[in-house]
Amino acid sequence: MTRRSAALVAVLGVLAAVLAACARTPAVPAPDVLPPAQAVADATGTWATVAMGHLDDPPNTFGELLYRPTDPGCPRDFAAGCGSRDWTLATPPGVASNGGLFAATNPDGTLTAGFGVSLDLTFSPLAESGDHGAVWTGGILPAALVPVTDALASSGPTARLALVSAGGGQVLSARGDLSTWAVLARRATLVPVAASSGCALGSLTAVAVTSTGDDLVAGTCGSGARAGVFRVAGAGAPSVVTAVGPRVPVPSGTPVRVDRLVATPAGLSALVVAGSGPSSRLFLASSADGAATWTVSAPYPTGSTVASASVGADGGMVVVLTGSRRAAATVATVGARWSTLPPLPAGTAVVTVDGRGSYSALVPSGSSLDVEVLTGGTWTPHQELAVPIPYGSTSAGGGSG
C-alpha cells in the first residue's frame, strides 16, 4: 500500500465513523457558499486554494489545494531552471470538496485543511499534513465552517481554532486531536466587549493563533474606527475577552470589516476593509507583538470588492479586486504603501507572493490550472497543471467517488 493510499484509508475511516455518529444527530442547515480563493506563504513554500471544475454547477465544482516549494536558488523574477518551483496538487483525498477548501498554516510546518459543507454534508471534515500533503491525518468538526477565508487557524503541536456557523457564530478550540473540540467563544460573548470598545459587532469573520498561543477572533463592526479583533482566553470555561483591534483612520460610523487575520513568521497581519461601495478603503494592519501594538498602512481606495487575498511570509498581502475589470494591489512589505500590479490575466482567482517576492497568478479553467508569473513587469505563462476533476462523482449525500 502506498503512503497516499494509506492516507486515503485513514481519512475515510475517520469520516465513516463520524458519519455514523452524525446520523443520530439532527442536521442543521448548511451554507451553500464557497470560501474565497486564498494563498499563504511561509519560509518553505506557498499554499493556495481555488475552486475548479464547472463553477456554475455546484455538484461539479470542487475546491483544490495546491502547493509550491520556494527554491532559494531561483532569482526574484522567474527564469529557466526554476522548474522545482512548479505547483503541485495537494488536495486531501477521500472527501468531496464541493463546498470548497480552507487552509491554515502552522509555524511548525503543518498544514490544516478543512472541507466546506455542501449538499447534505452539514459538518466539516478536516485533514492535517506535516509533509506537504504526502500523508494526511483525518479529523472532524461537529459543525460547518463559516465560508470565510480564515475560518481555521493552527499553531504549535496542538492549538487549533475553527469558526463555525452553529448558534449564529461560534469559535471552537482543539488542544489535542482534530476531533475533540470545545466552545471557546460565542458571538454573544463578544458583543458587550465589542460595544465597550466602540464596535457594533456584526458577523465573525476570522480566527488566528499567535506565536505565543493567544486565541484571536475577528469580526465586522457596524460603526467605529477600531477594527474588531478580540483576544479570548478560557476554552471550556467562562471566557475572558479583550478588545485588541487596531484603530483605523476613518470617520465615525464607518463600517469596518476584518477580511483576513493571519499569524505569519513576522507576526500578525490583518486585512481591514473600511466603508462599502465606491468609498471603500483597504488597510493592512500588522503587529509584531501579538496584537499589543499595531502598525496600520496608508489607505488604499478600492471602489471594488475583495475577491481574494494572499499573505506573504513577511506579512504583506496581495489583494485581487472585482469590478468591471480585475486588478491587484499589493503591499510589498509591512508598513509600505500600496502599489498596483500590471493588469491580471483574465480569470485570475488569486495572486500569490512567495518568500522571495515573486508573484504568480493562478487561473483555473475547468480541469486545467494555468500559472502566469510576473517577469519584468509582464505576466508570462509558466505552467499548465492538469487537475483530475471527478465530474459526476458527487451524490446528494456529499460523498466522493
N, C-alpha and C positions, 0 to 999 in steps of 0.2 A: 504494500500500500504506500502511495506517495505521501509526502508531507501535506500537500494540498488536499488530497483525498481524506487524510486523517482529520484535517481541519474541518472539512465539509461534514464528516460524520459527527464530529464533536458539536459543531454548531447546530446541526439538525437534531441531535439528541437533546440538547438543551431546549430547543424550540418545541419539540414534540412534548416534552414534559410540561412546559408552560402552557401549551395549547390545551392539554388535558385539564390543567388546573383552571384555566380561564373559561373552559366550557361550563364550569359550575358557578361562574361569576356573571352577574348581569352585565351586558355590554353597555358601553357609554358611546354617545355619538362621536364619530371620528372626523376630524377636519379633513377636507378634501383639497388641501393646498400644499404645493411643493415648497420646501425651503429654498431660498435663493442659492444660486451657484456661489462658491466661495473658494478661497485658497489661503494657505498659511505656510510660511517658510520658517525653517529653523536652521541650525548650523550645518545640518547634513543633507537637507533636501527640501522639496516643496510638495505638499499635498493639495489636491483640488477635488471638488465635487461638481459635477454637471449633470443635467438631465439630457438623456439621449433617447432615440427611437422616434416614434410618431408623436410629437408633442401635443397634437390636437386630439389624441386618442389615449385617455388615461390608462387603460389596460395594456397599452403598448408603449408607454413611456416608462423609462427606468432610470433611476439615479445611478451614477457610476462614480467610483472613487479612483483617482489617478495619483501616481507618484513619480517624481523625477529627482534623482540624486544631484547634489551640487558637486561638480568636478572642479576642485581647486586649481587644476592645471589649465582651465579654459580662461580666455580673456573675458573682459566685461561684455563686449559685443560678441555674438555668436560667430563662429568661424568653422572651417573644415577641421575635422579631427575631434569635434566635441560630441561624437555620437553617444558617448556614455551619459550624456545629459538628456537623452530621449525620455519621453513619458512612457510609462507602462501602466497597464490596467491592474488595479489592486482591490477591486470590489470584493467584499467578503462573500463567500459562497453560501448557498443553501436557503436564502430568504429572498422573496420577491421584493424588489426595490422600487415598486411603482409609486410609493409615497415619497421618494427622494431619499437622499442620504445626508447625514450630519457627520462632521468630523471635528475631533478635538485633539490637539497635540499636547504632549506631556514633555516637560523638560528632560525626563529620563529617556526620551526617545520612543516612548509608546504612543500609539495612535488608537484612540477610541472612536469607533464608528457606531452610529445609530441609524435605524431604519424608520422612515416616516410611515405613518399609518395610511392604509389605502383599502378601498372596498370594504370587506368585513373584518379586516385586521384592526383591532381597536387598542392595541398596545404596541410598544416599540421594542423589537429585538435589538440586541447590542452585540458587538464583536470588538475584540481588542487584540492588537498585534504589537510585538516588540521587535519584529524583524522585517519591517516594511511590507507586510502583507503575505509573507511566506506561510505563516501559521497563525490561525486566529483562535482565540478563546471566546466562547459564547456567553451571553448573559441576557438579561431581560429587565425591562421596566414594566411596572404594573399598570401604566397609563401611557397615553400618547404624547410624544414630544411635540412641543409647540413648533409650528413651521417657521421658525426664525433661525438666522444663521448660527448664532452662538447659544443654542439650546443645550449643548453639552460642554462640560469642562472637566479637565483632569489635571492632577499634579501629584508627583511622588508616587510611591508604590500602591497607595490605597485611596487617596482622595478623589472622589468623583461627584459632580453635580449634574442634575438634569432638570430642565424647565419643562413641566408637563401641564396639560390642559385641565386636569381634574380639579374640581372645586373652583373653577374660574381663574386658575393660575396658582400653581404650587411649585416649590423648589424641593426636589428630593436629593438626599445625600447618601452616598455609599462610602463606607470606611472599611470595606473588606472586599468580598467578591462582587461581581457585576449583577447579581440577582437579589441582593439584600439591601433594601432601600428604606430610609426613614424620612419623614417630612422635616425639612429644615425650616421652611417658612411658607406661609400662605400670603397671598396678596393682601388680604385683610389685615395681617400683622404689620405690613409695611405702611399701610395708608396713614395712620396717625403720625408716624415718624416723618414720613414724606411731607405731610401737611405742616408740621412744625418747622420744616426747612424751607417752606415756601413752594413746595411741589404738590400740585393736584395730580396724584398718581393715577395713571390710566393703566394700560396693559403692561405686563412684564415682557421684556424683550431680550434679555441675555443673562448668562451666568459666567463666572470666572473664578478661578482659584489662584491666589497669589503664590509667589515662591515661598512665602513663609506660612502657607496653609490657611490664609484668611479666605472665607467664603464671601463672594460678592454677587449681588443681584442688581440688575439694571432694568429700567422701565421708561415709560413715556410720562412727561409732566405736562399737564394741560396748560400750565402757566408757570411763570417763574424763570429766573435767569440761572438756576442751578440745575445741572443735569442730574437725573435720577439714578444715582449709584449708591448702594447701601451695603454695609458690612453686616453680616448676620452670624451670630455665634449661638451655639446651643442646639445642635441637631438632636431630636428626640426629647427635648426638654424645653421649657419656656425660652423663647428666643430673645436675644439682646440685639437690637437693631440700631445701627448708627448711620446717619446720612454722611456720605464721604464724597459725593459727586463734585466735579469741577464746576466753577462758575464760568458762564459764557457771556460775552458782551452782546446781549440782545435786549430789546425793550421789554419792560414788564408786561406780562400777559402773553408773551410769545410761547407757543408750544415747543417743547424740546424733547427730542427722542434720542435715546442711546441705541444706535443701529448695530454697532459691534462693540464688544468688550472682550479683549483677548490678553492673556498673560504671555509675554514673549521673553526671550533671553534678556532683553533690555529693560523689561519692566511691564507696566500695563499700558495698553493703548485702547482708546475709546473713540469711535466714530460717532459724532454728535450731529444730528440734523435739527436745525432750528427753523421754525416757520414752516410754511407749506406753499405749494404752487410756485409762481414766478419769483416770490420773495424769499424762497428757502435758501439757507446757507449751510455749509458744512464746516465743522471744526474737528481737528484732530487733537484730542487731549491725551497727554501722556504723563505717567508717574513712574519714577524710579524707586519709590519707597512705599509701595503697597497702598496707594491711594491716600497717603497722608498729605502730600502736596502734589499739585498738578501744573503742567505747562500746557497752555492752550494756544493752538496755531491761530494765524490770521483767518478770517472767514473766507470761504470760497463760495461765491454766488452761483447757484446751480440752475434754478428755473426748471429743474427736471426732477425725476425720481431716481433714487439709488436702485440700480438693478442688481449689482453685486459689488463686493469689496474684498480685496485680498490684503493680507498682512505680511509684511516683510520681517525678516529676523531682527532688524533694528527697530521695529515698531512702527515704521512708516506704512502707509496704505496706498493702494491703487483702487480707485472707485470708477465703476462703469455706470454711466447715467443713461436713462431712457429719454426719449423725446422724439422730435421729427427725425433726428439722426442720433447715432450713438457717439459718445465722446468719452474720454477718460481723463481723470485728473489725478495727480499723484503728489504725495509729499515724499521727497527723496530721503530725507532724514527727519527724525523727530525734532520739532521746533522750526523746521524750514517753511518757507512759503509754498503755496500750491503752485503747480505748473501743469500745463496741458500736454498730453502726448499727441502725436500725429493721429489723424482720423483712423479709427479702428477698421479692421477687415469686417465686411458685412457678416452679421450673425454671431459676433463675438459674445460669448457668455460671461467670461471672466478674464481679466488680465492679471498675470502673476508676476511677482518680482522675487528673484532668488537672493541668496546671501551675498552675491557679488553685484547686485543692482541691475541684472539683466531682465528684460521684460519679455513675456510670452503671451500671446493672445490665443485662447482656446476657443475653437469654432466648431461646435458639434453640428452634424448634419446626418440625420438618420443613424446609421451604424458606423459612421466614419467621424473621427475627430481630427480636424486639421489644426496644426500648430504653426503659427507665424511668429517670428521673433523680430525684435526691433534692432536693426543694424544700421548705423549711420543715419538715423532719422527716418528709415523706411522699414515698413513691415515686409518681411521676406518669408516665403514658405520654408519650413524647416522639417516638418514631419507630418505624415498621414498615418494615423493609428486606426486599424480596423477593430471595432469593438463588437463582440458577438452578442447581439441583442436577441433575446428569446421571444420573438414576436408570437403572440397567440398562446403563450405558456401560462398566463395568469388567469385563474378562475375567480369567481366571486368570493371565494374564501380566502383570497390573498396568498395563495400558495405559489410556488415557483416550480417550473419544470426543469 
